[in-house]
Amino acid sequence: MATLTANPPRPGLPGLLKNRTVHKLVLLAVAAAVLVPLADARWASGSWPGALTVDLSEPLAKASDWIIDNRDSHPLFLYFFGHVSNVVVIAVRAVYLALLAVGWAGVTALGALVAWRVAGVRLALGTAVAFLACGLLGMWVPTMQTLALMVVAVLASIAVGALLGLAAGLSDRMERVLRPVLDTMQVLPAFAYLLPVVLVFGIGVPAAVLATVVYAAPPMARLTSLGLRGADKEVLEAVESLGATARQRLLTARLPLARKELLLGVNQTIMMALSMAVIAAVIGAGGLGDRVYQALASVDVGAALAAGIPIVLLAVVLDRVTGAAGERLGAEPGPHGGRRRLHALAGVVAVAVAGRLAGRLDWPDAWVVGIAEPVNRAVDWMTAHLYSGVPVIGGTADWAGHFTTWVLDPMRDGLQWLPWWAVLLAVAALAWVIGTWRTALTAVLAMAAIGVLGLWKPSLDTLSQVLAAVAVTLVVGFAVGIAAARSDRLERALRPVLDVFQTMPQFVYLIPVVALFGVGRAPAVAAAIVYALPAVVRITTQGLRQVDPAALEASGSLGATGWQQLRQVQLPLARPALLLAVNQGLVLVLAVVVIGGLVGGGALGYDVVFGLAQGDLATGLVAGGAIVCLGLMLDRVTQPTERRARKGA
């Protein structure tokens, strides 16, 4: 009897079937046992059956011809797109002419004044140095062109993103509706929608601004929604108990509580908008992006870097100034604040007028410092000494070859070896285990749509690159983010580094990457990791720092070690932010798939670039649509549904 008590009977098969995960997998296995033989008998093929594909080239060609034939006469173009284009052109031109009229001295003084008023002397000096550095590099006029374009694009992106985030944060239904829309906006490669944008708006500034808004608005929307949904429930209940209306609760409680997420959204929007500067130059945006694009066309890394550095400086200045301005929201002005502002503004006006009277509006050519030649010499040295033949550790080309042979090739070959129905089953199982049947259905339909588009094998090739890049990005990003969340000094040291990596156009570091790693899929993965890593680190750090200090104090009082606090308190409470970091890592890696196609990544990225280069709307859009489907599928198999998340909490 004692033996029976000490060894209770193990649950049998009926008890095991009550487990929700096992129950789902058993149901899926039963459905597969019925459907797979039927599918194999009807379409006996390892790859996607050709009978289930749809050719979209003819309807897309007709759509392209219709746009070309009607854009000068149809009311939709005359009275809607035409007005949108005119407003954008007028706004950008007004900002640009104002900057030129103030002159380099006036712009520098004005930037320093704004930074001083919102953050103090240190940021004011940094802002002045940043603007002066743009002039010293010989990029003053292109910098003003890019600044004018980015001011309009960032304001439009923040407005659109905030409205979408507001809708998603206040309504579960809108959140479900907008989620695939935001995924599409952020995952669809810019090269894929550049051609239809150019067809509608033509080459020039309006197309560049619209493309930037499409790419830069989703982070603002996602973080706005995250902030609104993560507001302290007790505070909201207290405000509601006082009889506040829904609008009053939003303005007095939800938005103030979500201020940090909103500021992070502004930061990410600025970074992503500026990262589009080079791609926008492809369709006539001009400015710094055009200088980078022209330099890379002649494989001149030094000239590309000279134009890329001002892009980084603009991003850092705008990030710091807007962040400091948000921190000062609601702060009481000093007793002499108004008088000091008037004096400082008078000083800026005096500097601008003096520069205009002296005829010194443009940056003097004699003050330009050339960096192209020494940079090119450094790149040549790195290529000569690090590419191969390094003792013991081997050269960078060897690393790229090993990564391709041991990681990328087995992943690609394994995915392409699987029968198409096995891939769909694996997707369904992963999505259903962490979500609902609707989640699984969405993921399966997204993956099946890739086959219907006729891009099954190229998509699996791209998927292998994305999975490898995301795995490295998340491992490194979570480790660095956790370390930064636990150390203020490390967080401050990393901030400018992350700014540089996230803002420097991919085209600038693409040539050094190719010079070090060669052409192929490995440099494409490296470029994706460099681009996606900063966002993962930032969001992870922000999420861990937002954990309630009371919870940490309570666990510490119970004797928990720092590791136990991290594992049992911080990581579980920061779960929404960590899931968002995973999501952003996925979409940002997918966003660089096209750039990888330029350096030998092949697959879907190459098809998108080829479609834009040849003016082939069908090839570019279909490949872009396949990338969106990949992103939607990956999102569904990595993001638990809201109901599942609540049950697991």
C-alpha positions as CSV (number, residue, x, y, z in Angstrom):
1,M,0.0,0.0,0.0
2,A,2.9,2.3,0.9
3,T,4.5,1.4,-2.4
4,L,1.3,2.4,-4.3
5,T,1.2,5.7,-2.5
6,A,4.9,6.5,-3.2
7,N,4.5,5.7,-6.9
8,P,1.3,7.1,-8.2
9,P,0.1,5.7,-11.5
10,R,1.1,7.6,-14.7
11,P,-1.6,9.1,-16.8
12,G,-2.6,6.9,-19.7
13,L,-3.4,7.8,-23.3
14,P,-6.8,9.4,-22.5
15,G,-5.1,11.8,-20.1
16,L,-2.4,12.6,-22.6
17,L,-5.0,13.4,-25.3
18,K,-6.5,16.0,-23.0
19,N,-3.4,18.1,-23.4
20,R,-4.3,20.9,-25.9
21,T,-1.1,20.7,-27.9
22,V,-1.3,16.9,-28.3
23,H,-5.0,17.2,-29.1
24,K,-4.3,19.6,-31.9
25,L,-1.5,17.5,-33.3
26,V,-3.6,14.4,-33.2
27,L,-6.5,16.1,-35.1
28,L,-3.9,17.4,-37.7
29,A,-2.5,13.9,-38.1
30,V,-6.0,12.5,-38.7
31,A,-6.7,15.2,-41.3
32,A,-3.3,14.6,-43.0
33,A,-3.9,10.8,-43.1
34,V,-7.1,11.5,-45.2
35,L,-5.9,14.5,-47.3
36,V,-2.3,13.6,-48.1
37,P,-3.0,10.4,-50.0
38,L,-5.7,12.2,-52.1
39,A,-3.3,15.0,-52.9
40,D,-0.5,12.7,-53.7
41,A,-2.7,10.6,-56.0
42,R,-4.0,13.7,-57.8
43,W,-0.7,15.7,-57.9
44,A,2.1,13.2,-57.5
45,S,5.0,15.7,-57.3
46,G,7.6,16.6,-54.7
47,S,7.6,20.2,-55.7
48,W,4.5,22.3,-56.0
49,P,2.2,20.9,-58.8
50,G,2.2,22.9,-62.0
51,A,-1.5,22.4,-62.3
52,L,-2.1,24.5,-59.2
53,T,-0.2,27.6,-60.4
54,V,-1.7,30.8,-61.8
55,D,0.0,33.0,-64.4
56,L,-0.5,36.7,-63.4
57,S,1.7,38.2,-66.1
58,E,-1.1,39.0,-68.5
59,P,-3.5,40.8,-66.1
60,L,-0.6,42.7,-64.6
61,A,0.6,43.8,-68.0
62,K,-2.9,45.0,-68.8
63,A,-3.0,46.9,-65.5
64,S,0.3,48.6,-66.3
65,D,-0.9,49.6,-69.8
66,W,-4.1,51.0,-68.4
67,I,-2.3,53.2,-65.9
68,I,0.0,54.5,-68.7
69,D,-2.9,55.2,-71.0
70,N,-5.1,56.9,-68.4
71,R,-2.8,58.8,-66.0
72,D,-3.1,62.0,-67.9
73,S,-6.9,61.9,-68.4
74,H,-8.7,59.8,-65.8
75,P,-10.4,61.6,-62.9
76,L,-8.7,59.4,-60.4
77,F,-5.3,60.7,-61.5
78,L,-6.4,64.2,-62.1
79,Y,-8.3,64.9,-59.0
80,F,-6.8,62.6,-56.4
81,F,-3.3,61.4,-57.2
82,G,-2.6,64.7,-58.9
83,H,-3.5,66.7,-55.9
84,V,-1.5,64.4,-53.6
85,S,1.5,64.8,-55.8
86,N,1.2,68.6,-55.9
87,V,0.9,68.9,-52.1
88,V,4.0,66.7,-51.6
89,V,6.0,68.7,-54.2
90,I,5.0,72.1,-52.7
91,A,5.7,70.9,-49.1
92,V,9.2,69.5,-49.9
93,R,10.1,72.5,-52.1
94,A,9.0,75.0,-49.4
95,V,11.1,73.3,-46.8
96,Y,14.1,73.1,-49.2
97,L,13.9,76.8,-50.2
98,A,13.6,77.8,-46.6
99,L,16.7,75.9,-45.7
100,L,18.7,77.4,-48.6
101,A,17.4,80.9,-47.8
102,V,18.7,80.6,-44.2
103,G,22.1,79.5,-45.4
104,W,24.5,77.0,-43.8
105,A,25.3,79.3,-40.8
106,G,21.6,79.9,-40.2
107,V,20.6,76.2,-40.4
108,T,23.4,75.2,-38.1
109,A,22.5,77.9,-35.6
110,L,18.8,77.0,-35.8
111,G,19.5,73.3,-35.3
112,A,21.7,74.1,-32.3
113,L,19.0,76.4,-30.8
114,V,16.3,73.8,-31.0
115,A,18.6,71.1,-29.5
116,W,19.6,73.5,-26.7
117,R,16.1,74.4,-25.8
118,V,15.0,70.7,-25.6
119,A,18.1,69.0,-24.2
120,G,20.8,71.4,-23.2
121,V,24.2,72.6,-24.3
122,R,25.8,69.2,-25.0
123,L,23.2,68.2,-27.6
124,A,23.3,71.7,-29.0
125,L,27.1,71.3,-29.6
126,G,26.6,67.9,-31.1
127,T,23.9,69.2,-33.5
128,A,26.2,72.0,-34.6
129,V,29.1,69.6,-35.1
130,A,26.9,67.3,-37.1
131,F,25.7,70.0,-39.5
132,L,29.3,71.4,-39.9
133,A,30.5,67.8,-40.7
134,C,28.0,67.6,-43.5
135,G,29.5,70.7,-45.0
136,L,33.1,69.6,-44.4
137,L,32.3,66.4,-46.4
138,G,31.2,68.6,-49.3
139,M,27.6,67.4,-48.9
140,W,25.8,70.6,-47.8
141,V,23.3,71.0,-50.7
142,P,22.5,67.2,-50.9
143,T,22.0,67.2,-47.2
144,M,19.5,70.0,-47.4
145,Q,17.7,68.2,-50.2
146,T,17.5,65.0,-48.2
147,L,16.5,66.9,-45.0
148,A,13.6,68.6,-46.8
149,L,12.4,65.3,-48.2
150,M,12.8,63.5,-44.9
151,V,11.0,66.2,-42.9
152,V,7.9,65.8,-45.0
153,A,8.1,62.0,-45.2
154,V,8.7,61.5,-41.5
155,L,5.8,63.8,-40.5
156,A,3.5,62.0,-42.9
157,S,4.8,58.6,-41.7
158,I,4.3,59.6,-38.0
159,A,0.8,60.9,-38.7
160,V,-0.3,57.8,-40.7
161,G,1.4,55.4,-38.2
162,A,-0.1,57.0,-35.2
163,L,-3.6,56.9,-36.7
164,L,-3.2,53.2,-37.6
165,G,-1.7,52.4,-34.2
166,L,-4.5,54.3,-32.4
167,A,-7.1,52.2,-34.3
168,A,-5.3,48.9,-33.6
169,G,-4.6,49.8,-29.9
170,L,-8.2,50.6,-29.1
171,S,-10.0,47.8,-31.0
172,D,-9.2,44.1,-31.1
173,R,-11.0,43.8,-34.5
174,M,-9.0,46.6,-36.0
175,E,-5.8,45.1,-34.7
176,R,-6.6,41.8,-36.4
177,V,-7.5,43.7,-39.7
178,L,-4.4,46.0,-39.6
179,R,-1.9,43.3,-38.7
180,P,-1.6,41.8,-42.2
181,V,-1.8,45.3,-43.7
182,L,1.2,46.5,-41.6
183,D,3.0,43.2,-42.4
184,T,2.5,43.9,-46.1
185,M,3.6,47.5,-45.9
186,Q,6.8,46.6,-44.0
187,V,7.7,43.3,-45.7
188,L,6.9,44.1,-49.3
189,P,10.3,45.2,-50.7
190,A,10.6,48.8,-51.8
191,F,11.9,47.7,-55.1
192,A,8.7,45.7,-55.7
193,Y,6.4,48.7,-55.3
194,L,8.7,51.3,-56.8
195,L,7.6,50.4,-60.3
196,P,3.8,50.8,-59.7
197,V,4.5,54.0,-57.7
198,V,6.4,55.4,-60.6
199,L,3.7,54.3,-63.0
200,V,1.2,56.4,-61.0
201,F,3.3,59.4,-59.8
202,G,6.1,59.4,-62.3
203,I,9.8,59.8,-61.5
204,G,10.4,62.4,-58.8
205,V,9.8,63.5,-55.2
206,P,6.1,62.4,-54.8
207,A,6.9,58.8,-55.6
208,A,9.9,58.9,-53.2
209,V,7.9,60.3,-50.3
210,L,5.1,57.8,-50.8
211,A,7.5,54.9,-50.9
212,T,9.1,56.1,-47.7
213,V,5.8,56.5,-45.9
214,V,4.8,53.0,-46.9
215,Y,8.0,51.6,-45.4
216,A,8.4,53.9,-42.4
217,A,4.9,54.1,-41.0
218,P,4.4,50.5,-39.7
219,P,6.9,50.7,-36.8
220,M,5.1,53.8,-35.5
221,A,1.8,52.0,-35.8
222,R,3.0,48.8,-34.1
223,L,4.6,50.6,-31.2
224,T,1.6,53.0,-30.7
225,S,-0.6,49.9,-30.5
226,L,1.8,48.2,-28.1
227,G,1.9,51.2,-25.8
228,L,-1.9,51.7,-25.7
229,R,-2.5,48.0,-25.0
230,G,0.2,47.9,-22.4
231,A,-1.1,50.7,-20.3
232,D,-1.5,50.0,-16.6
233,K,-4.9,48.5,-16.0
234,E,-5.2,49.9,-12.5
235,V,-4.6,53.5,-13.7
236,L,-7.2,53.1,-16.4
237,E,-9.8,51.6,-14.0
238,A,-9.1,54.5,-11.6
239,V,-9.7,57.1,-14.3
240,E,-12.8,55.3,-15.5
241,S,-14.2,55.2,-11.9
242,L,-13.9,59.0,-11.8
243,G,-16.5,59.2,-14.7
244,A,-14.0,60.0,-17.5
245,T,-15.2,59.5,-21.1
246,A,-13.4,57.3,-23.5
247,R,-11.8,60.3,-25.1
248,Q,-10.7,61.7,-21.7
249,R,-9.2,58.3,-20.8
250,L,-7.3,58.2,-24.0
251,L,-5.9,61.8,-23.7
252,T,-5.3,61.8,-19.9
253,A,-4.2,58.2,-19.3
254,R,-3.5,55.9,-22.2
255,L,-1.4,58.3,-24.3
256,P,0.7,59.6,-21.4
257,L,1.3,56.0,-20.2
258,A,2.4,55.0,-23.7
259,R,4.8,57.9,-24.1
260,K,7.9,55.8,-24.1
261,E,6.6,53.5,-26.8
262,L,5.4,56.5,-28.8
263,L,8.9,58.0,-28.6
264,L,10.5,54.7,-29.6
265,G,8.1,54.6,-32.6
266,V,9.2,58.1,-33.7
267,N,12.8,57.0,-33.4
268,Q,12.2,53.9,-35.5
269,T,10.2,55.9,-38.1
270,I,13.1,58.4,-38.5
271,M,15.6,55.6,-38.8
272,M,13.6,53.7,-41.4
273,A,12.8,56.8,-43.4
274,L,16.4,57.8,-43.7
275,S,17.4,54.2,-44.5
276,M,15.1,54.6,-47.6
277,A,17.1,57.6,-48.8
278,V,19.2,55.6,-51.3
279,I,16.3,53.4,-52.5
280,A,14.2,56.6,-53.0
281,A,17.1,58.0,-55.1
282,V,16.5,55.2,-57.7
283,I,13.2,57.0,-58.6
284,G,14.5,60.5,-58.6
285,A,14.5,61.6,-55.0
286,G,18.0,63.2,-55.4
287,G,20.0,64.4,-52.3
288,L,22.4,62.2,-50.4
289,G,20.8,59.0,-51.6
290,D,21.6,59.9,-55.2
291,R,25.2,60.6,-54.3
292,V,25.5,57.2,-52.6
293,Y,23.8,55.4,-55.6
294,Q,26.1,57.1,-58.1
295,A,29.2,56.3,-56.1
296,L,28.3,52.6,-55.7
297,A,27.6,52.4,-59.4
298,S,31.3,53.1,-59.9
299,V,32.3,50.9,-56.9
300,D,33.6,54.0,-55.1
301,V,33.2,53.1,-51.4
302,G,34.9,56.3,-50.2
303,A,32.5,58.6,-52.1
304,A,29.6,56.4,-50.9
305,L,30.7,56.7,-47.3
306,A,31.1,60.5,-47.7
307,A,27.4,60.7,-48.6
308,G,26.3,58.0,-46.2
309,I,27.8,59.7,-43.1
310,P,25.5,62.8,-43.4
311,I,22.5,60.4,-43.5
312,V,23.7,58.9,-40.2
313,L,24.3,62.3,-38.7
314,L,20.8,63.5,-39.7
315,A,19.3,60.4,-38.2
316,V,21.2,60.8,-34.9
317,V,20.3,64.5,-34.6
318,L,16.6,64.0,-35.4
319,D,16.5,61.1,-33.0
320,R,18.1,62.9,-30.1
321,V,16.2,66.1,-30.6
322,T,12.8,64.5,-30.9
323,G,13.5,62.1,-28.0
324,A,14.5,65.0,-25.8
325,A,11.5,67.0,-26.9
326,G,9.2,64.1,-25.9
327,E,10.8,63.8,-22.5
328,R,10.1,67.5,-21.8
329,L,6.4,67.2,-22.7
330,G,4.4,68.7,-19.9
331,A,7.5,70.2,-18.1
332,E,7.1,73.7,-16.7
333,P,9.2,76.4,-18.4
334,G,11.7,78.2,-16.3
335,P,11.0,81.7,-15.0
336,H,13.1,83.3,-17.7
337,G,12.4,80.7,-20.4
338,G,10.5,83.0,-22.7
339,R,13.1,85.8,-22.6
340,R,15.9,83.3,-23.3
341,R,14.1,81.9,-26.2
342,L,13.6,85.3,-27.7
343,H,17.2,86.2,-27.3
344,A,18.4,82.9,-28.8
345,L,15.9,83.3,-31.8
346,A,17.2,86.8,-32.3
347,G,20.7,85.4,-32.4
348,V,19.8,82.9,-35.1
349,V,18.1,85.5,-37.2
350,A,21.2,87.7,-36.9
351,V,23.4,84.9,-38.0
352,A,21.2,84.1,-41.0
353,V,21.0,87.8,-42.0
354,A,24.7,88.2,-41.7
355,G,25.4,85.2,-43.8
356,R,23.0,86.4,-46.5
357,L,24.5,89.9,-46.5
358,A,28.0,88.5,-46.8
359,G,26.9,86.2,-49.7
360,R,27.9,83.1,-47.7
361,L,24.7,81.0,-48.0
362,D,26.5,78.1,-49.7
363,W,29.2,76.1,-47.9
364,P,32.6,77.4,-49.1
365,D,34.4,74.9,-51.4
366,A,37.7,75.7,-49.7
367,W,36.4,74.2,-46.5
368,V,35.6,70.7,-48.0
369,V,37.7,67.8,-46.7
370,G,38.0,64.7,-49.0
371,I,37.8,61.3,-47.3
372,A,37.1,59.1,-50.4
373,E,40.8,58.3,-51.2
374,P,41.9,57.2,-47.7
375,V,38.7,55.1,-47.3
376,N,39.2,53.4,-50.6
377,R,42.8,52.6,-49.5
378,A,41.6,51.1,-46.2
379,V,39.0,48.9,-48.1
380,D,41.8,47.7,-50.5
381,W,44.0,46.8,-47.5
382,M,41.2,44.9,-45.8
383,T,40.5,43.0,-49.0
384,A,44.1,42.2,-49.5
385,H,44.9,41.1,-45.9
386,L,41.6,39.7,-44.5
387,Y,39.9,38.0,-47.5
388,S,42.0,34.8,-47.3
389,G,45.2,33.4,-46.0
390,V,44.8,34.6,-42.4
391,P,46.7,32.1,-40.1
392,V,44.7,29.8,-37.8
393,I,41.3,31.5,-38.1
394,G,41.2,31.7,-41.9
395,G,40.0,34.6,-44.0
396,T,36.5,36.1,-44.3
397,A,36.0,34.3,-47.6
398,D,36.6,31.0,-45.7
399,W,34.0,32.0,-43.1
400,A,31.5,32.8,-45.8
401,G,32.2,29.5,-47.5
402,H,31.8,27.5,-44.3
403,F,28.6,29.2,-43.4
404,T,27.2,28.5,-46.9
405,T,28.3,24.9,-46.9
406,W,27.3,24.0,-43.3
407,V,24.2,26.1,-42.8
408,L,22.7,27.6,-45.9
409,D,23.0,24.7,-48.3
410,P,21.7,22.0,-45.9
411,M,18.7,24.3,-45.0
412,R,17.9,25.1,-48.6
413,D,18.3,21.5,-49.8
414,G,16.3,20.1,-46.9
415,L,13.4,22.5,-47.5
416,Q,13.3,21.9,-51.2
417,W,13.6,18.1,-50.7
418,L,10.4,18.0,-48.6
419,P,7.2,17.3,-50.5
420,W,5.0,20.4,-50.8
421,W,2.3,18.9,-48.6
422,A,4.9,18.2,-45.9
423,V,5.9,21.8,-45.8
424,L,2.2,22.9,-45.5
425,L,1.7,20.3,-42.7
426,A,4.7,21.6,-40.8
427,V,3.5,25.2,-41.2
428,A,0.0,24.2,-40.0
429,A,1.4,22.4,-37.0
430,L,3.6,25.2,-35.8
431,A,0.9,27.9,-36.3
432,W,-1.8,25.8,-34.6
433,V,0.3,24.8,-31.6
434,I,0.9,28.4,-30.6
435,G,-2.4,29.9,-31.9
436,T,-5.8,28.9,-33.1
437,W,-7.1,27.2,-36.2
438,R,-7.6,30.6,-37.8
439,T,-3.9,31.3,-37.3
440,A,-3.0,27.9,-38.8
441,L,-5.3,28.4,-41.8
442,T,-3.8,31.9,-42.5
443,A,-0.3,30.5,-42.4
444,V,-1.1,27.6,-44.7
445,L,-3.0,29.8,-47.2
446,A,0.0,32.2,-47.2
447,M,2.4,29.4,-48.0
448,A,0.1,27.8,-50.5
449,A,-0.3,31.2,-52.3
450,I,3.5,31.1,-52.9
451,G,3.0,27.8,-54.8
452,V,0.0,29.2,-56.7
453,L,2.2,32.2,-57.8
454,G,4.7,29.6,-59.3
455,L,7.6,30.5,-57.0
456,W,7.8,27.5,-54.7
457,K,11.5,26.6,-55.0
458,P,12.9,30.2,-55.1
459,S,10.7,30.9,-52.0
460,L,12.1,28.0,-50.1
461,D,15.6,29.2,-51.0
462,T,14.8,32.6,-49.7
463,L,13.2,31.0,-46.6
464,S,16.4,29.2,-45.8
465,Q,18.4,32.5,-45.9
466,V,15.8,34.3,-43.8
467,L,15.7,31.6,-41.1
468,A,19.5,31.6,-40.9
469,A,19.6,35.4,-40.6
470,V,16.8,35.6,-38.1
471,A,18.3,32.9,-35.9
472,V,21.7,34.8,-35.7
473,T,19.9,38.1,-35.3
474,L,17.7,36.9,-32.4
475,V,20.5,35.2,-30.5
476,V,22.9,38.2,-30.8
477,G,20.1,40.7,-30.4
478,F,18.5,39.2,-27.3
479,A,22.0,38.7,-25.7
480,V,23.0,42.3,-26.3
481,G,19.6,43.7,-25.4
482,I,19.5,41.9,-22.1
483,A,23.0,43.2,-21.3
484,A,22.1,46.7,-22.3
485,A,18.9,46.5,-20.1
486,R,21.0,45.6,-17.1
487,S,23.7,48.3,-17.6
488,D,23.0,52.0,-18.2
489,R,26.6,52.5,-19.3
490,L,26.4,49.8,-21.9
491,E,23.1,51.1,-23.2
492,R,24.5,54.6,-23.6
493,A,27.6,53.2,-25.4
494,L,25.5,51.1,-27.7
495,R,23.1,53.8,-28.7
496,P,25.2,55.6,-31.3
497,V,26.5,52.3,-32.6
498,L,22.9,51.1,-33.2
499,D,22.1,54.4,-34.8
500,V,24.9,54.0,-37.3
501,F,24.1,50.4,-38.2
502,Q,20.4,51.1,-38.5
503,T,20.7,54.4,-40.4
504,M,23.6,53.8,-42.7
505,P,22.1,52.8,-46.1
506,Q,22.5,49.1,-46.9
507,F,24.1,50.1,-50.2
508,V,27.0,51.7,-48.3
509,Y,28.2,48.7,-46.4
510,L,27.2,46.3,-49.1
511,I,30.4,46.8,-51.1
512,P,32.7,46.2,-48.0
513,V,30.7,43.1,-47.2
514,V,31.1,41.8,-50.7
515,A,34.8,42.8,-50.6
516,L,35.3,40.7,-47.4
517,F,32.9,37.8,-48.0
518,G,32.6,37.6,-51.8
519,V,29.5,37.3,-53.8
520,G,26.8,34.8,-52.8
521,R,24.2,34.1,-50.2
522,A,26.5,34.5,-47.1
523,P,27.0,38.3,-47.7
524,A,23.3,38.6,-48.3
525,V,22.6,37.1,-44.9
526,A,25.3,39.3,-43.3
527,A,23.7,42.4,-44.7
528,A,20.3,41.3,-43.4
529,I,21.7,40.7,-39.9
530,V,23.4,44.1,-39.7
531,Y,20.2,45.8,-40.7
532,A,17.8,43.9,-38.5
533,L,20.0,43.6,-35.3
534,P,19.6,47.3,-34.0
535,A,15.8,47.1,-33.9
536,V,15.9,43.8,-32.0
537,V,18.4,45.2,-29.5
538,R,16.4,48.4,-29.0
539,I,13.0,46.7,-28.5
540,T,14.4,44.0,-26.2
541,T,16.2,46.7,-24.0
542,Q,13.1,48.8,-23.9
543,G,10.8,45.9,-23.0
544,L,13.0,44.7,-20.2
545,R,13.4,48.2,-18.8
546,Q,9.7,48.6,-18.7
547,V,9.2,45.8,-16.3
548,D,7.5,46.9,-13.0
549,P,10.3,47.7,-10.5
550,A,8.0,46.5,-7.7
551,A,8.1,42.9,-9.2
552,L,11.9,43.0,-9.2
553,E,12.0,44.2,-5.7
554,A,9.6,41.6,-4.5
555,S,11.6,38.8,-6.1
556,G,14.8,40.3,-4.7
557,S,13.4,40.3,-1.2
558,L,12.6,36.6,-1.6
559,G,16.3,35.9,-2.3
560,A,16.2,35.6,-6.1
561,T,19.5,36.0,-7.8
562,G,20.0,38.3,-10.8
563,W,19.7,35.4,-13.2
564,Q,16.6,34.1,-11.5
565,Q,15.0,37.6,-11.7
566,L,15.8,37.8,-15.4
567,R,14.5,34.3,-16.2
568,Q,11.4,34.2,-13.9
569,V,10.4,37.9,-13.7
570,Q,11.8,40.1,-16.4
571,L,11.5,37.9,-19.5
572,P,7.9,36.7,-18.7
573,L,6.7,40.2,-18.0
574,A,8.5,41.6,-21.1
575,R,7.0,38.9,-23.4
576,P,4.9,41.3,-25.6
577,A,8.0,43.4,-26.3
578,L,10.1,40.3,-27.0
579,L,7.5,39.0,-29.4
580,L,7.5,42.3,-31.1
581,A,11.3,42.1,-31.4
582,V,10.9,38.7,-33.1
583,N,8.4,40.2,-35.5
584,Q,10.6,43.2,-36.3
585,G,13.6,40.9,-36.8
586,L,11.6,38.8,-39.3
587,V,10.2,41.7,-41.3
588,L,13.5,43.6,-41.4
589,V,15.4,40.6,-42.6
590,L,12.8,40.1,-45.3
591,A,13.1,43.7,-46.2
592,V,16.8,43.2,-47.1
593,V,16.1,40.1,-49.2
594,V,16.1,42.3,-52.3
595,I,19.4,43.9,-51.4
596,G,20.8,40.4,-51.0
597,G,19.6,39.7,-54.6
598,L,22.1,42.3,-55.8
599,V,25.1,40.5,-54.3
600,G,24.3,37.0,-55.3
601,G,21.5,36.0,-52.9
602,G,19.4,35.0,-55.8
603,A,15.9,33.6,-55.3
604,L,13.1,36.1,-54.8
605,G,15.4,39.1,-54.3
606,Y,16.9,38.7,-57.7
607,D,13.4,38.4,-59.3
608,V,12.3,41.7,-57.7
609,V,15.4,43.6,-58.8
610,F,15.2,42.1,-62.3
611,G,11.5,43.2,-62.6
612,L,12.4,46.8,-61.6
613,A,15.4,46.9,-63.9
614,Q,13.5,45.6,-66.9
615,G,10.2,47.5,-66.2
616,D,8.5,44.1,-65.8
617,L,5.6,44.7,-63.4
618,A,4.6,41.1,-63.3
619,T,8.0,39.6,-62.4
620,G,8.7,42.3,-59.7
621,L,5.3,42.3,-58.1
622,V,4.8,38.6,-58.1
623,A,8.1,38.0,-56.4
624,G,7.3,40.8,-54.0
625,G,4.0,39.2,-53.3
626,A,5.8,35.9,-52.5
627,I,8.0,37.7,-50.0
628,V,4.9,39.2,-48.3
629,C,3.4,35.7,-48.1
630,L,6.6,34.4,-46.5
631,G,6.5,37.2,-44.0
632,L,2.8,36.6,-43.2
633,M,3.5,32.9,-42.7
634,L,6.5,33.5,-40.5
635,D,4.6,36.0,-38.4
636,R,1.8,33.5,-37.8
637,V,4.1,30.7,-36.8
638,T,6.1,32.9,-34.3
639,Q,3.4,35.3,-32.9
640,P,1.0,33.7,-30.4
641,T,-2.6,35.0,-30.8
642,E,-3.9,37.3,-28.1
643,R,-6.1,34.7,-26.6
644,R,-3.3,32.2,-26.4
645,A,-1.0,34.8,-24.9
646,R,-3.6,35.6,-22.2
647,K,-4.0,31.9,-21.3
648,G,-0.3,31.4,-21.0
649,A,0.2,34.5,-18.8
